[in-house]
Amino acid sequence: MPSSSRPARFHGRVPREAPCAVPGCREPGEFRAPASAHRSPDGPPPYRWLCLDHVREFNAGYNFFEGMSADQIMAAQSPTAGWETESRAFRAAGSADLPPRWADFRDPIDALGARFRQRMEEARREAANPGLSREEHAAMRLMGLAADADRAALRRRYSELVRKYHPDRNGGDRRFETRLGEVVEAYQLLRKTKAFA
């Protein structure tokens, strides 16, 4: 095929004057193909340059899975293939030489910022009242109690919330029954703690 009749654009075509690697072919080798089925763990396999006709012939007979066991084929076809190891940027323990760049994050609905502030508030509450368990701190948050609340404040707040959520105070509306149950459970937990004894 004369070079003037070759299509101007093909995916993967690199215009070159060097001949095709197939012995006896005089067409320019403009398409890269692996030299063998050997897969190197250290990088791509060695390659050779072929003309359009010979690269088509090569592609028609190429089998990516040749020489692999059934387990290796299954692993290569997994949607997570290649993601088994953590990259430095996403390592759970972080990286001392490459800290995350929080300035690169856009948070237009304040999803990350709100969660961060909530966690900071929880940590502050827990530090202010180290004698309480995690469940007791959660109960304090549910009741809306300050870290320095005493037994009288607990009873007052419980009474307010029961009146607010009880169906008898809401015209028989039972939509808040779940919330009422959570308040009762939180109160029962907190009234038995040493902090409110």
C-alpha positions in Angstrom: 0.0 0.0 0.0 1.6 3.3 -1.0 2.1 5.8 1.8 0.1 8.5 0.1 -3.1 6.4 0.4 -2.7 5.7 4.1 -5.4 7.4 6.2 -4.1 10.6 7.9 -5.4 9.6 11.4 -5.5 6.3 13.2 -5.6 5.8 16.9 -2.1 4.9 18.1 -0.5 5.9 14.8 2.9 7.6 15.2 4.2 8.9 11.8 7.7 7.4 11.3 9.9 6.6 8.3 11.5 3.5 9.9 10.2 0.3 8.2 7.8 -2.3 9.7 9.5 -4.9 11.9 8.2 -7.8 9.9 10.9 -9.1 7.6 10.4 -8.2 3.9 7.8 -5.5 4.6 8.6 -2.0 3.2 5.8 0.0 4.7 6.6 2.4 7.6 6.3 0.9 11.1 3.9 3.4 12.6 2.0 1.2 15.2 3.5 -0.1 18.4 2.9 -3.8 19.4 4.5 -5.9 22.1 7.5 -7.9 20.9 6.3 -11.0 22.9 3.7 -12.2 25.3 6.2 -11.9 28.1 4.9 -9.5 30.9 7.5 -7.8 32.9 6.5 -6.9 36.5 8.8 -3.8 36.2 7.0 -2.1 33.4 5.6 -2.5 29.9 7.0 -5.4 27.7 9.5 -4.6 24.9 7.7 -3.5 21.8 8.2 -3.4 18.0 6.9 -1.1 15.3 4.5 -2.5 12.7 2.7 -1.2 9.6 -1.1 -1.0 9.6 -1.7 -4.4 7.9 0.7 -6.2 10.2 -0.6 -4.5 13.4 -4.1 -5.6 12.4 -2.9 -9.1 11.9 -1.1 -9.0 15.3 -4.2 -7.7 17.0 -6.5 -10.4 15.5 -4.3 -13.1 17.1 -3.4 -11.4 20.3 -4.6 -12.9 23.6 -4.0 -10.9 26.7 -4.8 -13.8 29.0 -2.4 -16.2 27.3 -0.3 -18.1 29.8 -2.4 -17.1 32.8 -4.1 -19.5 35.2 -7.9 -19.3 35.8 -7.3 -17.4 39.1 -5.0 -14.9 37.4 -7.6 -14.3 34.7 -10.3 -13.7 37.3 -8.1 -11.3 39.2 -7.2 -9.4 36.0 -10.9 -9.1 35.1 -11.9 -7.8 38.6 -13.3 -4.2 38.6 -10.8 -3.4 41.3 -7.8 -4.8 39.5 -4.8 -2.4 40.1 -6.4 -0.8 43.2 -5.3 -3.4 45.8 -2.5 -1.3 47.3 -2.9 2.1 48.9 -1.4 5.1 47.2 0.7 7.4 49.3 -1.9 10.2 49.1 -4.7 7.9 50.4 -2.8 5.9 53.0 -4.9 5.5 56.2 -2.0 6.6 58.4 -1.2 9.6 56.1 2.2 10.4 54.9 4.8 12.5 56.6 6.3 13.7 53.4 3.1 14.5 51.6 0.3 15.8 53.9 -3.2 16.2 52.4 -3.9 19.5 50.8 -7.2 20.6 52.3 -7.2 23.8 50.4 -7.8 21.8 47.2 -11.2 20.6 48.4 -14.3 22.6 47.5 -17.1 22.1 50.0 -20.0 24.2 48.7 -22.7 22.6 51.0 -20.3 22.5 54.0 -20.6 18.7 54.2 -17.0 18.1 55.3 -16.7 21.2 57.4 -19.9 20.5 59.3 -18.9 17.0 60.1 -15.4 18.2 61.2 -17.0 20.8 63.5 -19.4 18.2 64.9 -16.5 15.8 65.6 -14.5 18.7 67.2 -17.5 19.5 69.4 -17.8 15.9 70.4 -14.1 15.7 71.3 -14.4 18.9 73.4 -17.4 17.5 75.3 -15.7 14.2 75.9 -12.6 16.1 77.2 -14.7 18.2 79.5 -16.4 15.2 81.0 -13.9 12.3 80.8 -15.9 10.2 83.4 -18.7 9.5 80.8 -18.7 6.7 78.3 -19.2 7.3 74.5 -22.9 6.2 74.9 -23.4 8.6 77.8 -21.9 11.4 75.7 -24.2 10.6 72.9 -27.2 10.6 75.4 -26.0 14.1 76.6 -26.0 15.3 73.0 -29.5 13.9 72.3 -30.8 15.6 75.5 -29.1 18.8 74.5 -27.3 19.1 77.9 -24.2 21.1 78.5 -21.1 19.4 79.6 -21.4 20.8 83.2 -25.1 19.8 83.6 -26.1 18.5 87.0 -29.0 16.1 88.1 -31.5 19.0 88.4 -30.7 20.2 84.8 -31.1 16.6 83.6 -34.5 16.3 85.2 -35.6 19.7 83.9 -34.5 18.9 80.4 -36.1 15.4 80.5 -39.4 16.9 81.6 -39.3 19.5 78.7 -38.5 16.9 76.1 -41.2 14.5 77.3 -43.8 17.3 77.1 -42.6 18.3 73.7 -42.7 14.8 72.1 -45.5 13.0 74.0 -48.6 12.3 71.8 -51.0 13.6 74.5 -49.3 17.1 74.2 -49.4 16.9 70.4 -53.1 16.3 69.8 -52.6 12.5 69.5 -49.9 12.9 66.8 -47.7 9.9 67.1 -44.9 11.1 64.7 -42.6 11.8 67.6 -42.9 8.5 69.4 -39.5 7.3 68.2 -37.9 10.5 69.4 -39.7 10.2 72.7 -38.4 6.7 73.1 -34.8 7.9 72.5 -35.2 10.6 75.1 -36.5 8.2 77.7 -33.7 5.7 77.0 -31.1 8.5 77.2 -32.5 9.7 80.5 -32.6 6.2 82.0 -28.9 5.8 81.0 -27.8 9.2 82.3 -29.6 9.2 85.7 -27.7 6.0 86.6 -24.2 7.5 85.9 -21.9 8.8 88.6 -21.9 12.2 87.0 -25.6 12.7 87.9 -25.6 10.8 91.2 
